[in-house]
């Protein structure tokens, strides 16, 4: 099955990097990589926060060109995904506990968890797997989906292709 790339995979994109070559190759053959629109938000936010640094200003300009040049198929967080996400959030309102120290504030961890829920719900509503390096959070989302929709096909959490 085709996978929706989450933020952890999209954020590995670098100009002239291996992941960019993969993305461009898929685009050329008419099968663009599917990316959660929420992931585009997260990556853009990360670059914009550091916009005073010329490196991040250049990365933001490059990423914007890439994202608007049909290199990706941005899968929207639509009404169906919102209905699924609301149920997941009620089922699992807090992010899974982590074994290592997370330097982010509780508010930022909660915000990131809500975005992960939206990405998982987007994939589920679109009939896609999730390609991620953040397996713990998305396996928690998949577990909630399994409890909420036991007769439906499960959300698969897969390794990134590159």
C-alpha positions as CSV (number, residue, x, y, z in Angstrom):
1,X,0.0,0.0,0.0
2,X,1.1,3.6,-0.6
3,X,2.4,5.4,2.5
4,X,1.8,8.9,3.7
5,X,5.0,10.5,4.8
6,X,4.9,12.1,8.2
7,X,7.0,15.1,9.4
8,X,9.9,13.0,10.6
9,X,10.5,11.8,7.0
10,X,9.7,15.1,5.2
11,X,12.1,16.9,7.5
12,X,15.0,14.7,6.3
13,X,14.7,16.4,2.9
14,X,17.8,18.5,2.0
15,X,18.8,20.2,-1.2
16,X,20.8,17.7,-3.3
17,X,20.2,14.9,-0.9
18,X,19.3,11.3,-1.4
19,X,15.7,11.8,-0.1
20,X,15.2,14.7,-2.6
21,X,16.4,12.5,-5.4
22,X,13.8,9.9,-4.5
23,X,11.0,12.5,-4.3
24,X,12.0,14.0,-7.6
25,X,12.2,10.5,-9.2
26,X,8.7,9.6,-8.1
27,X,7.4,13.0,-9.3
28,X,8.9,12.5,-12.8
29,X,7.2,9.1,-13.3
30,X,3.9,10.6,-12.2
31,X,3.7,9.0,-8.8
32,X,4.4,11.8,-6.4
33,X,5.2,11.1,-2.7
34,X,2.1,11.6,-0.5
35,X,2.7,14.0,2.3
36,X,0.3,15.0,5.0
37,X,-0.5,18.7,4.6
38,X,0.0,18.9,8.4
39,X,3.6,17.8,7.8
40,X,4.1,20.7,5.4
41,X,2.9,23.0,8.1
42,X,5.3,21.5,10.7
43,X,8.4,21.7,8.5
44,X,7.5,25.2,7.3
45,X,7.0,26.3,11.0
46,X,10.4,24.9,11.9
47,X,12.2,26.8,9.2
48,X,10.2,30.0,9.8
49,X,11.1,30.0,13.5
50,X,14.7,30.2,12.5
51,X,14.2,32.7,9.6
52,X,16.9,35.1,10.9
53,X,19.5,32.5,10.1
54,X,20.4,32.7,6.3
55,X,20.6,28.9,6.1
56,X,17.1,28.4,7.3
57,X,15.8,31.3,5.1
58,X,17.4,29.5,2.1
59,X,15.9,26.1,3.3
60,X,12.5,27.6,3.6
61,X,12.7,29.1,0.1
62,X,13.9,25.8,-1.3
63,X,11.3,23.7,0.5
64,X,8.5,26.1,-0.6
65,X,9.6,25.7,-4.2
66,X,9.7,21.9,-3.9
67,X,6.3,21.7,-2.2
68,X,4.6,23.9,-4.7
69,X,6.2,22.3,-7.8
70,X,4.1,19.1,-7.6
71,X,7.0,17.1,-6.2
72,X,4.5,16.0,-3.4
73,X,0.9,15.2,-3.3
74,X,-0.3,17.0,-0.2
75,X,-3.0,14.9,1.4
76,X,-5.4,17.4,3.2
77,X,-6.7,17.1,6.7
78,X,-10.4,17.1,5.5
79,X,-13.7,16.5,7.2
80,X,-13.4,12.7,7.2
81,X,-10.0,13.0,8.8
82,X,-11.3,15.5,11.3
83,X,-14.0,13.1,12.5
84,X,-11.5,10.3,12.9
85,X,-9.0,12.6,14.7
86,X,-11.6,13.8,17.1
87,X,-12.3,10.2,18.1
88,X,-8.6,9.3,18.4
89,X,-8.0,12.4,20.6
90,X,-10.9,11.4,22.9
91,X,-9.5,7.9,23.1
92,X,-5.9,8.9,23.7
93,X,-5.8,12.5,24.8
94,X,-2.1,12.4,25.9
95,X,1.0,11.5,24.0
96,X,2.7,8.2,24.9
97,X,5.2,8.4,27.7
98,X,8.8,8.5,26.5
99,X,11.8,6.8,28.1
100,X,14.2,9.6,27.3
101,X,14.1,13.3,28.4
102,X,12.1,15.4,26.0
103,X,13.3,19.0,26.2
104,X,10.0,20.4,24.9
105,X,7.5,22.0,27.2
106,X,4.4,20.1,28.1
107,X,2.4,22.4,25.9
108,X,4.7,21.8,22.9
109,X,4.6,18.0,23.5
110,X,0.8,18.1,23.5
111,X,0.7,20.3,20.4
112,X,3.0,17.8,18.6
113,X,0.7,14.9,19.7
114,X,-2.3,16.6,18.3
115,X,-0.5,17.1,15.0
116,X,0.5,13.4,15.0
117,X,-3.1,12.5,15.6
118,X,-4.1,14.6,12.6
119,X,-1.5,13.0,10.4
120,X,-2.6,9.5,11.5
121,X,-6.2,10.4,10.9
122,X,-5.4,11.8,7.5
123,X,-3.6,8.6,6.4
124,X,-6.4,6.4,7.8
125,X,-9.2,8.5,6.1
126,X,-7.3,8.4,2.8
127,X,-6.6,4.6,3.0
128,X,-2.8,5.0,3.3
129,X,-0.1,3.6,5.6
130,X,2.1,6.0,7.6
131,X,5.8,6.1,6.9
132,X,7.6,7.5,9.9
133,X,10.6,7.5,12.1
134,X,8.3,8.2,15.1
135,X,6.9,4.7,15.5
136,X,5.9,5.0,19.1
137,X,3.4,7.8,18.6
138,X,1.9,6.4,15.4
139,X,1.6,2.9,16.8
140,X,-0.4,4.4,19.7
141,X,-2.6,6.1,17.0
142,X,-3.0,2.8,15.2
143,X,-4.0,1.1,18.4
144,X,-6.6,3.7,19.1
145,X,-8.0,3.3,15.6
146,X,-8.1,-0.5,16.1
147,X,-10.2,-0.1,19.2
148,X,-12.5,2.5,17.6
149,X,-12.9,0.7,14.3
150,X,-12.3,-3.0,14.9
151,X,-13.9,-4.1,11.7
152,X,-11.9,-1.8,9.5
153,X,-8.5,-2.3,7.9
154,X,-5.8,-1.4,10.4
155,X,-3.5,1.6,10.0
156,X,0.0,0.3,9.2
157,X,3.0,2.1,10.5
158,X,5.9,1.5,8.2
159,X,9.6,2.4,7.8
160,X,10.4,5.3,5.4
161,X,11.4,4.1,1.9
162,X,14.7,6.0,2.0
